[in-house]
Amino acid sequence: MARFSCGVQCTRIILFSLNILFFLFGLTLLGFGIYVKVSKRLEIALPDNIGMKIVSGDVPGAVGLLLITVAAFTILLSAFGCCGALFKNRVFLYLYTIILGLLVIAKLAAFVITLYYRVQIRDSYKSGFRELFIEIYSNNHTDLQHVIEDIERNFKCCGIDNVTDYYTHNYTVPASCYKDQDFHKPIFKEGCANAAITWLWNQLPIIGGVLGVILLIEIFGIASSVSLGIAISHSSYNKLYD
């Protein structure tokens, strides 16, 4: 059996350790994805009715499913890296490096695109919210008014931009617009479109922080995998000429 230098053994340990951390962060991302999938607050911020007005479909479910898929892939890839370190196979390690590199590029691209189109996403949400609001109240869809009222209660807001949206269209201001919901206390000043958007964007630092840590681990994983592959190659070459 080939004996490897201390440097190679250290690189193997580093790669294995990094992928253990990678695995743990994959589990964290998986947990966050499940939270997004089942979170009532996110479901209220992006109900199906509003989602269909914006991009069609179950928006929270799609986001949660995407995060869960990425997390599962991350966990499997970390297991792949651990095996590469244990078996000391260069092909295995280089394939791991290529796949991990593509994953890093894809994650960065997705995050940059989301930030780049932030204004368009905000405007699209607000436009969809306004269209839904007018449609529900102008046609007196009492079975759907709870969608707007749930948003007003949970985000402590009123109307699209403010309470004047009700006055402008001659709609009755619901109890959900009042702080104590008894029609006597002050009305929420903030509009629900801005309140929901603000909450959604406030989640970006959490996603960005988790993504940033995972990307750092992935970059270290790439560097360690390449270093280990090269070290194994040199070790095999030296063995032939010992």
Secondary structure by P-SEA (a helix, b strand, c coil): cccccaaaaaaaaaaaaaaaaaaaaaaaaaaaaaaaaccaaaaaaccaaaaaaccccaaaaaaaaaaaaaaaaaaaaaaaaaaaaaaccaaaaaaaaaaaaaaaaaaaaaaaaaaaaaaaaaaaaaaaaaaaaaaaaaaccccaaaaaaaaaaaacccccccaaaaaaaccccccccccccccccccccccaaaaaaaaaaaaaaaaaaaaaaaaaaaaaaaaaaaaaaaaaaaaaaaaaac
